[in-house]
Amino acid sequence: MMIKGYLSTNKIKSDLANDDVISALNFLDCGPPDVLEIFREQRLLLIPKDRDELFRRYEQKVREICKDQKIINYELNYIRFIDIYIQETYKINKEIKQLLQDFLFFDLKSFFFAINIHLENYFESIHLDLIELLKKNDLTSQPSSEISSNTEFAYHNLKGRINDALFGLTHLVNIFSELKESRPSSKIGKNLDLMNVEKLITAFNLVGRLNTYQYVLDQISCTEWYIENIIKIENDKIVFEFSICDLLFQKAREIGMQRMLSRVIIGREKSRWLKQAIQSVQVQIFEHAWNYFQEKNNILLTSNKIFESTKESMLKNLDILDAEDELLVGTSEINNTSIFGQYIVAATLTAFTYAAEGLKKQLPKKAFQFTFPYLPLNEIKKIISELRVAGKTIDKEIVEDYISSLPTKRHLDIFRKPYIRDHNNEVFATEHFVYSSWVTNARSTLMQGGKTADLVGKIWENYIADILRKNGWPTVIEGLKVKENGKLLTDIDIVAKRDHVLLLIQLKVYYGTGVNNYEQWKFKKKLEHGSRQVKISEAAIKEDMSILNNHFTKKELQEIKHIKSIVMTNSHYYNGWVCNDVPVMSAGSLMQIVNGATVKYTTGDGVVLSEEKYASTENLTVDEFISFVDLPLDWRIGPQKYKVREHIENFDNFIFKFPIFENE
């Protein structure tokens, strides 16, 4: 992270890792006004081993720049939490590492396999709970906007339990890989009797505690929570009471999650041209993979029932594709294979993973070979290099975008790169992270910077501008550069005029797994940056309307009475949030407006039960349009009442009281 005019935080981190605190101290003394926030976000206090001087100077800086005693207390509480976090996580990590010593003769895949034995039992219990949930709630008959609070709570609870288990898995294998280094390995397949199951389960449970501490640190570092109180109670136990920083932000996310949940439960449009395009390629690759694994393992199967059922499961997973994917692929440059190539590569890796899963069902005695299967990377790259998109080849090295080398910087990176390169340079698939997330991973990989990310941004910019042009905004300008005295201040992605209103839109595209606070924090920072950009543009235009002379007539400029700044995004996560007095609006919310602000209540199979109009006419006036920007349609459906309840986590010496934001 670069902060203009200051030493990069990466350089500061590097110095701190070497116990050199000088650059961090200088940054504290001479840094920007939000230096304390940067310290929290970048977790600089956690890095050095000798941190006494850094803690002391941080506290000194708090007292120097914070005028409100409450803020001072929150910052001092943060310092105290960090001190305890370091001590407690060190002890837990040490205990986990001791327990894992017995497993260091395993290679990485073997260790995954060992954990999987425990996880399968855990997931089976979650599956039974899900069946009970479905029995109690006829989910398909409920209106998409009125998913019952019980169903929503149960769904999030089950999803939370699954995520906790997967977080635990990633954390444990990351710790294991740190220990592993150059230790000799053997396959567990012939040594199951050597596995100490109790030690493994104990280590897994300890990782759960580690994840709780990590979760709290994430919430504080990402400015989701602050520590309101630290109280000492009987038996010298310490109680940490956490509070939510921005309730409006939480509400926007909760409503966004409800919308996405309704899409999961009610279903989405399945008939997509992109599905057909990928399906034809994926079936061929699946057949190739099936034959490859049979030949490699000296297998000859005559029955094709499992082959067909596995292929059907794989193709059903293509239903994950939606209109966004078709937008990205369908409107990219005709000779550009980078976007469609990402989907094809992800589908290819998924096909090989499914083929191994099917053979495991057919041959349970070969469970080790086909659980977290090793993938023939050279073979896969050869297949990809022979494929053609619009007569062009796909870069086979895109495969590397999906491969993690352990240990990862952040253990949850395995969600985004679910194929692991082990210490022997072999690559295996982590099944739990492949099947339901391969499309998300393809999208996320598109946004890793470079020309492809720029192309994706331009696709969305054109798409939003086109929607406005077709729906009553006669003048729409893209990529307007705002200058002052000949010097570039910033650019506005979209400027649109209708009647007396001028829209200034800063577009922020986000694709990520969204499974952790860090991912969501990155997205939030993009939105904050967008709000600052558009505010600069708004102020400059209000000061000097001649900035727009090349795009509007004098009469049109005189008509402008109201300038409305918006940060728009493709994601529905934070639709309705207000950042720096600028509303955040999703592309989905824009479509709701141009479609007449009408809510349709449907059954699971798409039959419309009723509809409700929230605007006076089908074609909204410009003032109505603005009102739905300020208060989105999703926020008007139902009572929209929320509460913050308390969740308690009890440890030996500490009690954490978490705030949970939810429906009343």
N, C-alpha and C positions, 0 to 999 in steps of 0.2 A: 504494500500500500504506500503510495506516494502522497505526501501532503505538501502542497506548493510552498516553496521557500524553506522547507525543513528537511532534515535528514530522513530517509525512508524508514518506515517502521521495521522493514526486513533487516536493515543494517542494525537498528537498535536491538532487535531480537537476537541477531547473530552475536552482538557484543555481550548481551545478557547471558546467552548460553555459555559464553566463556568467562562468566562472572565478572565482566567488565561493565560497571554500571554508569560510567562517566557520560556516555551519550544519552542514556535514559534520564539521568539527572539534569543534563543540559536541556533536554526536551521538556522536562517538567518546568524548568525555570523560564524557558523562553518560547515555549510552544504556543499553539493557537488557543483561542478562548475555550475550545472544547477539548482541551488536552486531557482532562480527567475521563471524559467519555471515551476518548481514543485509548487511554490506558486500560479501561475496562474491556472495551471491544476486542482489543488485541491481546488482552490477558498478560500484560507485560510484568505485573507484579509476581506472577507465578514462575517466571523463567529462571532467575538466578538462584543458586544455592545459598549464597550469602546475601540475604535480602533486607537486613535490618536497616541499612542506610536508605535504601529505596523506599521502604515502608515509612520511615521517619519523614523523609522529604515529601512523600505523597500526602501524608497527614498535614504537613506544614502548608502545602499548596492548597489543600482543601480549606483550611482556616483562612488562607490569604484571599482566595477568590470567591468563596461562598459567603453570602451575607445572611441567608436565611438559616436559622439554627436547625430547623428540621432537615434541610439539605445536608448540613454539616453532619448531623447524626446519622443520616442514611449512608453518607460516605465513610464515616468511621465504622459503621456496622459492616460495610463491605470489606474494609481492611481486616476486621476481626474474622469475618467468614472466610476470607482467603487464607488466613493463617490456619484456621481449623481445617479447611478443605485440604490444604497441603499435607498437614499431619495425618488426617484420617485416610486420605486416598493413598498416601505412601504406605501406611500399615496394611491396607487392603491389598494393594498391589504386591507387597512383599509376601503376604500370605498366599495369594493366588500363584505367584511364581514358584513358591515352595511346593504347592500342590501339583504344579505342572511338571516338576522335575522327572516324575515317573513316566512322562509321556514324550520326553525329548528324543527317544529313539524312533518315534514316528516321523514320517514326512508330513507335509501340510495337508495333503489330501486325506491321509490316514487319520489325522487329527480331526478334520471335518467329519469324517465318517464316524468316528467315536462319539463326537458330540451329537451327531444326527440320531443315534440310537436313543438318546435321552429326549431330543427334540420331537421325534415322531410320536412318542407317548404323550408329550405335552400338547402337541397339535391335535392329537386324537381327542383329548378332553375338551379342547376348544371347539372342535368340530361337533361334538355331542351337544355342547352348549348352544351352538348355532342352530342345530336342528330343533332344539327346544324353543329357541327364539322364533323360528319360522312357524312352529306349531301354534304359538300364542298370538302371532300377528299375521293377518292376511295382508302382507306388504303390497302385493300387486294391486289391491283395490283402493289403496289410499291415494288421495290427490298428491301430486308431486310437491305441492307447496305446504302440505299439511301432514308430513311424516310425524307420527305420534312421538311425543317426548320420550315415552318408554322405549319405543323402537330405536330412536336416535341414541338414547343413553346406552342401550344394550349393544347396538352396533359399534359405537365408539369404544365401549368397554372391551368388546371382543377384539376390535382392531388394535386397541392399546396393548392388550395382552400378547397379541401376535408380534407387534412391533417391539415390545419389551424383550421377547424371546430372541428376535432377530438382532436387536441391538446387542444383546448379551453375546450372541454368537460372534458377531463382528468384533466386539471388544476382546473376547477371549482369544480368538485366533490371532488378533493383532499382538496381544501380549505374548502368545506362544511363539509367533514368528520373530519377535524381538529376542526371545530366549534362544531360539533355534540356532541362528547363525550358522556355523559350520559343523554342527554336531552330526555324526553319522545317522543315517535313517534306514529303516526297514519298513515293509508294508505290514499294516495291522491285520490284513486278511488272513494271515497264517498264525496270528498271535492274539486272537481275541481273548484267550484265557489270561493274558498278561494285563488286560485292561482293568484298572482299579476304578470301578464304576462310582463308588462312593466318593472318591476324591474328585472325580470329574464333576459330579453333581454339586459337591460342596463349592468347587471353583466357580461353577455356573451361577450358583446362588450368590456368591460373593461379588461376582460381576454385576448382578442386579443391584447390589448396594452401591457399587462404584458408579453405575449408570444414574442412580438417584442423585448422587453428589454432582455428577457431570451435568445432569438435567438442570439442577438449581443454578450451577455456574453459568450454563448457557442462557437461562432466563434472565439472569442479572447482567451478564456481559452484553446480551442483545437488547438491553433496555426494555425488557418485557415486565420484569418485576424490580422492586426495590425492597430492601430489608427494613421493615418499619420498626420492629422491636427485637431486642435480644434480652431474654429474661432468664434469670437463674431461679430454679425451683428446688424442691426437696431432692435430697441425694445428689446435690450438685449438678443436676441435669440442666442443660441449657436449651431453651426454647427459642427457635428462630421463627419470627412471624413475617411472612412475605405479603406484599400487596402488589396489585396490578398498576403499572405506570399509566396506561392509556386505555380507558374503558371503551372509547369509541373505536379504537384500533381492534380491540378484542371482539367487539360486536360485529365489525365489518368482516373479520375473519370467520366468526361463527356463522354468520348468515351465508357467507361464501361457501363454507364447508357444508352447510345444509343443502345448498343448491347442488353441489357436487354429489352429495350423498343421495339426493333424490334421483339424480341421473344414474347412479349405480343400481339403486333398488328398482326404479321404474323401468330402466333400460334406455337404450338410445337407438337411433336409426342404424340398421345393420347392412342395408344394401348400399355399398359404397364402391365406386370404381377403383379406388386405390386398393381396397381389399382384394378385388379380382386381379389387379395387376401384380400384387405381391404374392398372392396365392399360387398363381401359375408357376412362379419361380421357386417358391418355398417347397411345393410338392416335389419338384424334381430334385431339389437339394436333400429333402428328407429321405427320399428313396435312395439317393446316393449314400447318405450317411448310414442308413439302415444296412445297406450292403457292405459298406466299409467296416462297420463294427462286427458284422457277422464274419467277414473274411479275416479280420484281425484277430478274432477270438476263436477261430475254427468252429463256427456255429453254422448249422444248416437247418433252417426252420421251414416246415411245410405248411403249417397253419398260418393264415393271414388275418385272423380275427383281431389279435392284439395290434398288428400292424395298422389295420384300418381304424381301430378305435383310437390309437395314439395319434394317427394323422388327423382324425376328426377333432380331437382335443386341441391339437396345434392350430388347426384352421379356425376353430371356434375362438381362439385367442386373438384372431385378427379383428374381432369385433371391438377390440380396444381402440382401433383406429377411428378417428372421427373427422369432423369437418375441418378442424385446424390442420390436420395432417394433409388433407387434400388441398387446402389452401397453399401450404408450403411447397408441396410437390408440383401441384398443377400450375402455379403462377411463377415458378422459378424459370430462369432463362433456359431456353430449349436445349442449348448445348452444355448446360451446367449439370454435371452428374453428382455434384457433392451432396445435394440434399437427398435426392432419391437414393443415392449410394449409401447414405447412412442407414436408411430403412432396410435396404437389401442386405447390407452387412449384418445388421442386428437380427434380421429374419433368418439369415444363414446360420449364425451362431445358435439361435434358438432351435432351428431344425435339427442340428446335431445333438443338442441337449435333449430334445424330445425323443429322438431315435434311441438314445441310450436309455432313457426312462422306460420306453416301450419294451426293450430287450430285457430290462431288469424285471419287469412284470412277467415276461415269458420265461425267464430263467432265474428264479429266486436264488439259486445256488451261486450265481455269479453276481450277487448284490454288490460286492465290493467294487468290481470292475465298472459297473454301470451306475453307481451312486457317486455323485460329484465326478462325472466321467472326465478322463483326460481327453482333450480334443486334438485332432491332428492339424496343428496350426498351418503347416506348409500345404497340406491338402486343401484346407479351407481357403487359403490365400490363392491357391492355383484356380479353384472353382470361381472365386470372385473375379480374378483377372481375366477369365474367359467369358464373363457375362458382358452384355452390351446394353447400354441405355441410350436411345436415340443415336445408335451407331458409335457411341463413345464407350471407352472402358471405364470401369470403376477402380479407383485407387485401392489396391489390396491392403495397403498399410492402414486404412481406416480401422481395420480389425484391432489394431493396437489401442485405439481409443476406448475399448471396452475391457481392457485387461489391467488389473491391479497387481502391483508388486508389493508384497507385504514386508515390513509393516507399512501401512499407509499413514499419511500425516494425520488424517482424521479417520477413525475406524469406520465411520458410516459412509466413507467414499466407496466402500464395497457395494453399496446399494446401486451406485451409478455405474460402476465398473465391475460387473458380477463374475468376471472370469479371472482366475488367480494364477499368476506365474509363480511357481514354487522355486525352492532353492536349487533344483536341478534343471531350471529353465523350461520345465514342462507346464502346460496350461490346462487347468480343469475348470469345469463349470460349477458355480454354487447354485444349485437348483432353486432354492427358496427365493432367490432374487431375480431369476430369469423370466419365469413364465408370465407373471402378471405385470411386469414393469419394462419389458423390452422396448415398447413404443415410447414410454417416458424417457428411457435412457437414450434412445435415438434422438429425441427432441433436445434433451439436455446437452448431448454431445455437439449438436449444431451450434450451440451458443458459447463454445469455448474460445471465441475470438477469431480474428482473421476475416478473410473475404466472405466465408460462408455465413458467419454471424451478421456481417454487414448486409448480406443479401437477404437474410431472414428479416432483419429490421426494415429493409426497403419494401419487402413484400407486404408487411403489415401496414406500413405507411400508405402504400398505394391502395390497399384494401379499405382502410378507414376513410381515406379521402374519397374513394369511389362511392362508398355508402352515403356520405354526406351529399355528394353531387347528385345522386339519384333520389335524394329524399329532401328536397326543398332548400338546399344551400347552393345558390347559383354560382358563387365565387369561392373556389377552394384552391389554396396555394400550398405547395409542398416545399419543404426545405428552405424556408425564408431565413436569410442571414440578417441578424440585427447588429447594426454598427452604430458607434458613437464617435463623432469626429474622425471618421474613416477607419476606426479600430473596431475589430469584431468583438462584440460583447458575448453573443451566444447565437445559436440558431433555433428556430421554432420548426418542429416537424410539420405541423399543419396549421394554416390560418384559414378560417372560413367566415364568410359574412352572410347574414340573412336579416333583412329588415334593419332594425336598429342595433343588432347584436353582432359583435366580433368575437369569434371563438379562437382562443390560442391553445393548441393541443401539443403537449410534449408526450411522445409515445415511448413507453418502456416495455420491451418484450422480455418475458421471462419464461424459461423452460428449465425445470429442475425436478428432482425427485420429491422435494417438499417434505421429506420424512423427518427433518430435524430442525432445530432452532437456527442452526448456522445457515442452512439453505434459505429459510424464511427471512433471516436477518439480511442476507445478501440482497434479496428481492426488495425488502423494505428500504435499504440504503439506496437502491436504484430509484425507488419512488420518491424518496426525500430529495435526491439529486435532481430529479425531474421537476419537482415542485419549485426548487430554487431557480432552475433554468427558466421556467415559464414566468416566474415572478419578476426576474430581471427583464425579460422581454416585455411584460405588461407595463412595468414602470417606464421603460424606455419609450414605448409607443405612446403612452399617456403624456409623456414629456414632449414628444416630437412626433406628431402624426405623419409628418412628411416621410418617415421611414417607409410608409406604405404607398408612396406616390406612384411607384412603378407598377402597382398592381390594382389600384382603385382610382376611380375618377374623383375629382374634387367633390362632386355631389354625393358620391357614395361615402366618402370620408365624413362629410358633414352629417350624414344620416346616423353615424355610429354614436349611440348614447350609452352603451353598456359593453364593457370588455369582460369576457368570461374566460378565465384560465382553467385548464383541466390537465391533469396527468392521466393519460389513458394507457391501459395495459391489456394484453391478451388474456391474462389470468383473471379469474373471478375471485381470487383469494381475498382481496382487500377492497372490493367494490363498495363505495360509500364512505370509506375512510377520508378524513380531511387532514392533509399534511401541510403545515405552514399556510393555513387558510386556503389551500387549493384542494378541491375535491378530486378523489381518485375514482376513475370510472373504467369499468371493464368493457371490452368490445361486445360481450354478451348483453350488457346493460344498454349499450347503444342500439343493438338490434331490437331489444324489447321496446325502446322508444319509437323507432322507425316502423315497427310493426303494430303501432297503435296502442301500446301500453295495455295490452289485453292478456289476462291470465286464463289459461285453459286447464281445467281439471280433468285428468285422464285416468283410465285404468292401466294396468300393466301392459296390456296388448295394444294400447294406443287409442282406445275408444274414448272420445270426448264426452264427459259427463255433463259439464257445464262450463260457462266462461263468464268472466267478470271484466268489465271495462273500467280502467282507472283514469281515462282522459275523456274530455268532453266530446272530442271528435276523433275519427280514425287518423286524420292527418293533424298532428299536434301543432299548435301555434308555437312561435319561437319562445314565448314566455313559458308555455307549458314544458317545452323541451328543457329549458334551463331549470325549471322546478324539479324535473325528474333527474337532472344531474345532481342537484343538491340533496334530494331525497329519492333514492332509486326505487324502482318498482318493487324489488325484493324486500325492501324495508317497509313497504306499505301493506304487504300481505300478512294477514293474521295479526295477533296482538303484539308480537315482537317484544315480549317482556323477558328480561334476563336478570339473573341474580349471580352473586359471587358466593359460592359455598366454600367451606373449609375442608381440606383433605389433610389428614395427619399421617406422617411417616415417623415411626418410632425406632430409634437406634439405642445402643447401650448408654451413650452419654448425651445424646441430643434428641430433640424433637423438632421436626420441620412441619410447619403449618402452611400448606400450599393454598393459594387462591385458585378455585376452579370456576371459570366463567361458563354459564350454561343457561338453557331455557328455564323459565319458572315452571 
